[in-house]
Every structure is written in C-alpha cells, then in structure tokens.
Amino acid sequence: MPLISKKSRYALHGLAYIASRATGEPVPFHEILAYLTRYSGQLSLSSGYINKIFQDISRAGLTQAAPGPRGGYLLARPPGRIRLIEVVEALDGPISTGCCLLSVGSCGMQDTCGVAGIIHEAEAAFHRFFERQTLATLARRMQFPDPEPLAISPPGGRKPGTR
C-alpha cells in the first residue's frame, strides 16, 4: 500500500513543475497536464481528474487559479514556504492508518501491540520528513523536460503563443 495516494503524487509533481517555472506568470493548465501525462508514462490522464486535484489544492490555499486565455496556476506562496505535508494532507487527510489489522474501530490491545507501535513510529517519521521538505527542495531534486516539447494544444486547438 502506498504511503500517499496517486492524487497526492500527481499534485506533488504538478506543483514542483509549477515551482520550476517560477516566472511570476501562471503556468497554463494544458502544460501541467502535458507534463503529468509524460511523467505518468503516457497514461491517458483525464484533464477532469487533474483539474479536480488542482481545485482541491487551490481550496487548501496552495495554488491560485488565474482565469482567462493566459491563465493557469500560480503557487499561493513561495515554493520554499509550501511544505510537502500540506499537499499530502490537503488531498489525503491526516497521515494515520489507525493501525489495527485485526479489528475494526478501537482495539483493547492497542497499548501493548508491537505492530501498532512500529506503525505509529513509521507514520511519525514520515510526517516529520514531509514536514521538513518543501516544494523548493522537491523541485531542485527533479529534472524537468523543456516546456516546448511538452506543449500540447490548449483548448480551442491553438498552440501556446499563437493567435
């Protein structure tokens, strides 16, 4: 079972891509979608699915949507001030398995269970690590393709920069 959802992974990739393009101008949604499609191994990603992810992270205050023909997404704060844990928790909720593989709900053995203790320690370590990491550190660790080969036609069929 992955530690974070596929939605969070797409969000982290998309936000790091935006952070790498920090020009003060919105990064067009079609460019973000093209990057994520390339990242995902050319899977047929639904623009609606990715748009929903970006709506959720905008509602969480991590991005700002800029409408219009030159619109797209901007980071709401500098990338060094957006912690990865914020992204994950905006999409997945608080990190906690509520560990008990053998019971549903609360467990009377929770305080003496070695498995629960180990899992809670691992969750705490994961949380601390993601708390310290920012979009800036993530973007520096990644290699992004040039935006030009990524460009796909935006809605309406025109290539970016053409009239």
Rosetta constraint file for C-alpha pairs under 8 A:
AtomPair CA 4 CA 8 HARMONIC 6.22 0.50
AtomPair CA 4 CA 9 HARMONIC 7.04 0.50
AtomPair CA 4 CA 88 HARMONIC 6.97 0.50
AtomPair CA 4 CA 92 HARMONIC 7.22 0.50
AtomPair CA 5 CA 9 HARMONIC 6.42 0.50
AtomPair CA 5 CA 92 HARMONIC 6.74 0.50
AtomPair CA 6 CA 10 HARMONIC 6.18 0.50
AtomPair CA 7 CA 11 HARMONIC 6.12 0.50
AtomPair CA 7 CA 53 HARMONIC 6.59 0.50
AtomPair CA 7 CA 91 HARMONIC 6.90 0.50
AtomPair CA 8 CA 12 HARMONIC 6.03 0.50
AtomPair CA 8 CA 87 HARMONIC 6.84 0.50
AtomPair CA 8 CA 88 HARMONIC 5.39 0.50
AtomPair CA 8 CA 91 HARMONIC 6.07 0.50
AtomPair CA 8 CA 92 HARMONIC 7.08 0.50
AtomPair CA 9 CA 13 HARMONIC 6.22 0.50
AtomPair CA 10 CA 14 HARMONIC 6.00 0.50
AtomPair CA 10 CA 36 HARMONIC 6.96 0.50
AtomPair CA 10 CA 50 HARMONIC 7.76 0.50
AtomPair CA 11 CA 15 HARMONIC 5.88 0.50
AtomPair CA 11 CA 53 HARMONIC 6.70 0.50
AtomPair CA 11 CA 54 HARMONIC 7.21 0.50
AtomPair CA 11 CA 57 HARMONIC 7.92 0.50
AtomPair CA 11 CA 87 HARMONIC 7.24 0.50
AtomPair CA 12 CA 16 HARMONIC 5.98 0.50
AtomPair CA 12 CA 84 HARMONIC 7.52 0.50
AtomPair CA 12 CA 87 HARMONIC 7.04 0.50
AtomPair CA 12 CA 135 HARMONIC 7.83 0.50
AtomPair CA 13 CA 17 HARMONIC 6.11 0.50
AtomPair CA 13 CA 36 HARMONIC 7.21 0.50
AtomPair CA 14 CA 18 HARMONIC 6.31 0.50
AtomPair CA 14 CA 32 HARMONIC 6.10 0.50
AtomPair CA 14 CA 35 HARMONIC 7.69 0.50
AtomPair CA 14 CA 36 HARMONIC 6.72 0.50
AtomPair CA 15 CA 19 HARMONIC 6.10 0.50
AtomPair CA 15 CA 75 HARMONIC 7.63 0.50
AtomPair CA 15 CA 135 HARMONIC 7.12 0.50
AtomPair CA 16 CA 20 HARMONIC 6.15 0.50
AtomPair CA 16 CA 135 HARMONIC 5.74 0.50
AtomPair CA 16 CA 136 HARMONIC 7.39 0.50
AtomPair CA 16 CA 138 HARMONIC 6.35 0.50
AtomPair CA 16 CA 139 HARMONIC 4.79 0.50
AtomPair CA 17 CA 21 HARMONIC 6.48 0.50
AtomPair CA 17 CA 32 HARMONIC 7.29 0.50
AtomPair CA 17 CA 35 HARMONIC 7.90 0.50
AtomPair CA 17 CA 139 HARMONIC 6.90 0.50
AtomPair CA 17 CA 144 HARMONIC 7.26 0.50
AtomPair CA 18 CA 22 HARMONIC 6.47 0.50
AtomPair CA 18 CA 27 HARMONIC 6.31 0.50
AtomPair CA 18 CA 32 HARMONIC 7.67 0.50
AtomPair CA 18 CA 73 HARMONIC 7.65 0.50
AtomPair CA 18 CA 74 HARMONIC 7.05 0.50
AtomPair CA 18 CA 75 HARMONIC 7.22 0.50
AtomPair CA 19 CA 75 HARMONIC 7.24 0.50
AtomPair CA 19 CA 79 HARMONIC 5.97 0.50
AtomPair CA 19 CA 135 HARMONIC 6.86 0.50
AtomPair CA 19 CA 136 HARMONIC 6.78 0.50
AtomPair CA 19 CA 139 HARMONIC 6.42 0.50
AtomPair CA 20 CA 139 HARMONIC 5.93 0.50
AtomPair CA 20 CA 140 HARMONIC 7.90 0.50
AtomPair CA 20 CA 144 HARMONIC 8.00 0.50
AtomPair CA 21 CA 27 HARMONIC 7.32 0.50
AtomPair CA 24 CA 74 HARMONIC 7.61 0.50
AtomPair CA 25 CA 74 HARMONIC 7.14 0.50
AtomPair CA 26 CA 66 HARMONIC 6.57 0.50
AtomPair CA 26 CA 70 HARMONIC 7.45 0.50
AtomPair CA 26 CA 71 HARMONIC 5.79 0.50
AtomPair CA 26 CA 72 HARMONIC 4.82 0.50
AtomPair CA 26 CA 73 HARMONIC 4.86 0.50
AtomPair CA 26 CA 74 HARMONIC 4.93 0.50
AtomPair CA 27 CA 31 HARMONIC 6.96 0.50
AtomPair CA 27 CA 32 HARMONIC 7.16 0.50
AtomPair CA 27 CA 71 HARMONIC 7.30 0.50
AtomPair CA 27 CA 72 HARMONIC 4.97 0.50
AtomPair CA 27 CA 73 HARMONIC 5.26 0.50
AtomPair CA 27 CA 74 HARMONIC 6.53 0.50
AtomPair CA 28 CA 32 HARMONIC 6.61 0.50
AtomPair CA 28 CA 70 HARMONIC 7.16 0.50
AtomPair CA 28 CA 71 HARMONIC 5.97 0.50
AtomPair CA 28 CA 72 HARMONIC 4.01 0.50
AtomPair CA 28 CA 73 HARMONIC 6.50 0.50
AtomPair CA 29 CA 33 HARMONIC 6.10 0.50
AtomPair CA 29 CA 71 HARMONIC 7.93 0.50
AtomPair CA 29 CA 72 HARMONIC 5.09 0.50
AtomPair CA 29 CA 73 HARMONIC 6.80 0.50
AtomPair CA 30 CA 34 HARMONIC 6.06 0.50
AtomPair CA 30 CA 151 HARMONIC 7.63 0.50
AtomPair CA 30 CA 152 HARMONIC 6.74 0.50
AtomPair CA 30 CA 153 HARMONIC 7.37 0.50
AtomPair CA 30 CA 154 HARMONIC 5.59 0.50
AtomPair CA 30 CA 155 HARMONIC 7.92 0.50
AtomPair CA 31 CA 35 HARMONIC 6.23 0.50
AtomPair CA 31 CA 147 HARMONIC 7.49 0.50
AtomPair CA 31 CA 150 HARMONIC 6.69 0.50
AtomPair CA 31 CA 151 HARMONIC 5.82 0.50
AtomPair CA 31 CA 152 HARMONIC 6.91 0.50
AtomPair CA 32 CA 36 HARMONIC 6.20 0.50
AtomPair CA 33 CA 37 HARMONIC 6.00 0.50
AtomPair CA 33 CA 45 HARMONIC 7.95 0.50
AtomPair CA 33 CA 47 HARMONIC 6.84 0.50
AtomPair CA 33 CA 50 HARMONIC 7.19 0.50
AtomPair CA 34 CA 38 HARMONIC 6.23 0.50
AtomPair CA 34 CA 150 HARMONIC 5.67 0.50
AtomPair CA 34 CA 151 HARMONIC 6.62 0.50
AtomPair CA 34 CA 152 HARMONIC 6.47 0.50
AtomPair CA 35 CA 39 HARMONIC 6.07 0.50
AtomPair CA 35 CA 150 HARMONIC 6.17 0.50
AtomPair CA 36 CA 40 HARMONIC 5.93 0.50
AtomPair CA 37 CA 41 HARMONIC 6.63 0.50
AtomPair CA 37 CA 42 HARMONIC 5.08 0.50
AtomPair CA 37 CA 43 HARMONIC 6.10 0.50
AtomPair CA 37 CA 44 HARMONIC 6.96 0.50
AtomPair CA 37 CA 45 HARMONIC 6.18 0.50
AtomPair CA 38 CA 42 HARMONIC 5.12 0.50
AtomPair CA 38 CA 43 HARMONIC 7.89 0.50
AtomPair CA 38 CA 150 HARMONIC 7.90 0.50
AtomPair CA 45 CA 49 HARMONIC 7.36 0.50
AtomPair CA 45 CA 50 HARMONIC 7.57 0.50
AtomPair CA 46 CA 50 HARMONIC 6.55 0.50
AtomPair CA 47 CA 51 HARMONIC 5.83 0.50
AtomPair CA 48 CA 52 HARMONIC 6.06 0.50
AtomPair CA 49 CA 53 HARMONIC 6.49 0.50
AtomPair CA 50 CA 54 HARMONIC 6.34 0.50
AtomPair CA 51 CA 55 HARMONIC 6.11 0.50
AtomPair CA 52 CA 56 HARMONIC 6.21 0.50
AtomPair CA 53 CA 57 HARMONIC 6.37 0.50
AtomPair CA 53 CA 91 HARMONIC 7.65 0.50
AtomPair CA 54 CA 58 HARMONIC 5.97 0.50
AtomPair CA 54 CA 63 HARMONIC 7.76 0.50
AtomPair CA 55 CA 59 HARMONIC 6.16 0.50
AtomPair CA 56 CA 60 HARMONIC 6.32 0.50
AtomPair CA 56 CA 90 HARMONIC 7.16 0.50
AtomPair CA 56 CA 91 HARMONIC 6.93 0.50
AtomPair CA 57 CA 61 HARMONIC 6.47 0.50
AtomPair CA 57 CA 62 HARMONIC 5.55 0.50
AtomPair CA 57 CA 63 HARMONIC 6.30 0.50
AtomPair CA 57 CA 87 HARMONIC 6.99 0.50
AtomPair CA 57 CA 90 HARMONIC 6.35 0.50
AtomPair CA 57 CA 91 HARMONIC 7.28 0.50
AtomPair CA 58 CA 62 HARMONIC 5.46 0.50
AtomPair CA 58 CA 63 HARMONIC 4.62 0.50
AtomPair CA 58 CA 64 HARMONIC 5.70 0.50
AtomPair CA 58 CA 65 HARMONIC 7.05 0.50
AtomPair CA 60 CA 90 HARMONIC 6.07 0.50
AtomPair CA 61 CA 76 HARMONIC 6.45 0.50
AtomPair CA 62 CA 75 HARMONIC 6.12 0.50
AtomPair CA 62 CA 76 HARMONIC 5.15 0.50
AtomPair CA 62 CA 77 HARMONIC 7.03 0.50
AtomPair CA 62 CA 82 HARMONIC 7.22 0.50
AtomPair CA 62 CA 87 HARMONIC 7.58 0.50
AtomPair CA 63 CA 73 HARMONIC 6.41 0.50
AtomPair CA 63 CA 74 HARMONIC 5.52 0.50
AtomPair CA 63 CA 75 HARMONIC 4.34 0.50
AtomPair CA 63 CA 76 HARMONIC 4.50 0.50
AtomPair CA 63 CA 77 HARMONIC 7.73 0.50
AtomPair CA 64 CA 73 HARMONIC 5.71 0.50
AtomPair CA 64 CA 74 HARMONIC 5.25 0.50
AtomPair CA 64 CA 75 HARMONIC 6.15 0.50
AtomPair CA 64 CA 76 HARMONIC 5.55 0.50
AtomPair CA 65 CA 71 HARMONIC 7.35 0.50
AtomPair CA 65 CA 72 HARMONIC 5.89 0.50
AtomPair CA 65 CA 73 HARMONIC 4.73 0.50
AtomPair CA 65 CA 74 HARMONIC 6.54 0.50
AtomPair CA 66 CA 70 HARMONIC 7.95 0.50
AtomPair CA 66 CA 71 HARMONIC 4.55 0.50
AtomPair CA 66 CA 72 HARMONIC 5.15 0.50
AtomPair CA 66 CA 73 HARMONIC 5.87 0.50
AtomPair CA 66 CA 74 HARMONIC 7.33 0.50
AtomPair CA 67 CA 71 HARMONIC 4.63 0.50
AtomPair CA 67 CA 72 HARMONIC 6.53 0.50
AtomPair CA 75 CA 79 HARMONIC 7.12 0.50
AtomPair CA 77 CA 81 HARMONIC 6.27 0.50
AtomPair CA 77 CA 82 HARMONIC 6.68 0.50
AtomPair CA 78 CA 82 HARMONIC 6.93 0.50
AtomPair CA 79 CA 134 HARMONIC 6.62 0.50
AtomPair CA 79 CA 135 HARMONIC 4.91 0.50
AtomPair CA 79 CA 136 HARMONIC 4.76 0.50
AtomPair CA 80 CA 134 HARMONIC 5.48 0.50
AtomPair CA 80 CA 135 HARMONIC 6.07 0.50
AtomPair CA 80 CA 136 HARMONIC 4.81 0.50
AtomPair CA 80 CA 137 HARMONIC 7.30 0.50
AtomPair CA 81 CA 134 HARMONIC 6.58 0.50
AtomPair CA 81 CA 135 HARMONIC 7.72 0.50
AtomPair CA 82 CA 86 HARMONIC 7.06 0.50
AtomPair CA 82 CA 134 HARMONIC 5.40 0.50
AtomPair CA 82 CA 135 HARMONIC 5.86 0.50
AtomPair CA 82 CA 136 HARMONIC 8.00 0.50
AtomPair CA 83 CA 87 HARMONIC 7.12 0.50
AtomPair CA 83 CA 130 HARMONIC 7.00 0.50
AtomPair CA 83 CA 131 HARMONIC 5.89 0.50
AtomPair CA 83 CA 132 HARMONIC 6.83 0.50
AtomPair CA 83 CA 133 HARMONIC 5.72 0.50
AtomPair CA 83 CA 134 HARMONIC 4.22 0.50
AtomPair CA 83 CA 135 HARMONIC 6.41 0.50
AtomPair CA 84 CA 88 HARMONIC 6.44 0.50
AtomPair CA 84 CA 130 HARMONIC 5.33 0.50
AtomPair CA 84 CA 131 HARMONIC 6.41 0.50
AtomPair CA 84 CA 132 HARMONIC 7.87 0.50
AtomPair CA 84 CA 133 HARMONIC 5.77 0.50
AtomPair CA 84 CA 134 HARMONIC 5.34 0.50
AtomPair CA 84 CA 135 HARMONIC 6.40 0.50
AtomPair CA 85 CA 89 HARMONIC 5.95 0.50
AtomPair CA 85 CA 127 HARMONIC 6.89 0.50
AtomPair CA 85 CA 130 HARMONIC 4.94 0.50
AtomPair CA 85 CA 131 HARMONIC 5.23 0.50
AtomPair CA 85 CA 133 HARMONIC 7.88 0.50
AtomPair CA 86 CA 90 HARMONIC 5.94 0.50
AtomPair CA 86 CA 131 HARMONIC 7.92 0.50
AtomPair CA 87 CA 91 HARMONIC 6.60 0.50
AtomPair CA 88 CA 92 HARMONIC 5.67 0.50
AtomPair CA 88 CA 93 HARMONIC 7.13 0.50
AtomPair CA 89 CA 93 HARMONIC 4.26 0.50
AtomPair CA 89 CA 94 HARMONIC 5.26 0.50
AtomPair CA 89 CA 95 HARMONIC 7.00 0.50
AtomPair CA 95 CA 123 HARMONIC 6.95 0.50
AtomPair CA 95 CA 127 HARMONIC 7.17 0.50
AtomPair CA 96 CA 120 HARMONIC 7.77 0.50
AtomPair CA 96 CA 123 HARMONIC 6.62 0.50
AtomPair CA 99 CA 116 HARMONIC 5.72 0.50
AtomPair CA 99 CA 119 HARMONIC 7.03 0.50
AtomPair CA 99 CA 120 HARMONIC 7.72 0.50
AtomPair CA 100 CA 104 HARMONIC 7.30 0.50
AtomPair CA 100 CA 107 HARMONIC 7.22 0.50
AtomPair CA 100 CA 110 HARMONIC 7.88 0.50
AtomPair CA 100 CA 116 HARMONIC 6.64 0.50
AtomPair CA 103 CA 107 HARMONIC 6.45 0.50
AtomPair CA 106 CA 110 HARMONIC 7.81 0.50
AtomPair CA 109 CA 113 HARMONIC 5.82 0.50
AtomPair CA 110 CA 116 HARMONIC 6.55 0.50
AtomPair CA 113 CA 117 HARMONIC 6.40 0.50
AtomPair CA 114 CA 118 HARMONIC 6.21 0.50
AtomPair CA 115 CA 119 HARMONIC 6.17 0.50
AtomPair CA 116 CA 120 HARMONIC 6.02 0.50
AtomPair CA 117 CA 121 HARMONIC 6.20 0.50
AtomPair CA 118 CA 122 HARMONIC 6.22 0.50
AtomPair CA 119 CA 123 HARMONIC 6.12 0.50
AtomPair CA 120 CA 124 HARMONIC 6.11 0.50
AtomPair CA 121 CA 125 HARMONIC 6.20 0.50
AtomPair CA 122 CA 126 HARMONIC 6.15 0.50
AtomPair CA 123 CA 127 HARMONIC 6.07 0.50
AtomPair CA 124 CA 128 HARMONIC 6.11 0.50
AtomPair CA 125 CA 129 HARMONIC 6.13 0.50
AtomPair CA 126 CA 130 HARMONIC 6.20 0.50
AtomPair CA 127 CA 131 HARMONIC 5.90 0.50
AtomPair CA 128 CA 132 HARMONIC 6.39 0.50
AtomPair CA 129 CA 133 HARMONIC 6.48 0.50
AtomPair CA 130 CA 134 HARMONIC 7.81 0.50
AtomPair CA 133 CA 137 HARMONIC 6.26 0.50
AtomPair CA 133 CA 138 HARMONIC 7.22 0.50
AtomPair CA 134 CA 138 HARMONIC 6.30 0.50
AtomPair CA 135 CA 139 HARMONIC 5.91 0.50
AtomPair CA 136 CA 140 HARMONIC 6.22 0.50
AtomPair CA 137 CA 141 HARMONIC 6.41 0.50
AtomPair CA 138 CA 142 HARMONIC 6.52 0.50
AtomPair CA 139 CA 143 HARMONIC 7.92 0.50
AtomPair CA 145 CA 149 HARMONIC 7.57 0.50
AtomPair CA 145 CA 150 HARMONIC 7.41 0.50
AtomPair CA 146 CA 150 HARMONIC 7.01 0.50
AtomPair CA 147 CA 151 HARMONIC 6.25 0.50
AtomPair CA 151 CA 159 HARMONIC 7.70 0.50
AtomPair CA 151 CA 160 HARMONIC 7.51 0.50
AtomPair CA 152 CA 159 HARMONIC 7.02 0.50
AtomPair CA 153 CA 157 HARMONIC 5.30 0.50
AtomPair CA 153 CA 158 HARMONIC 5.62 0.50
AtomPair CA 153 CA 159 HARMONIC 4.85 0.50
AtomPair CA 153 CA 160 HARMONIC 6.95 0.50
AtomPair CA 154 CA 158 HARMONIC 6.16 0.50
AtomPair CA 154 CA 159 HARMONIC 6.45 0.50
AtomPair CA 154 CA 160 HARMONIC 6.99 0.50
AtomPair CA 158 CA 162 HARMONIC 6.45 0.50
AtomPair CA 158 CA 163 HARMONIC 7.32 0.50
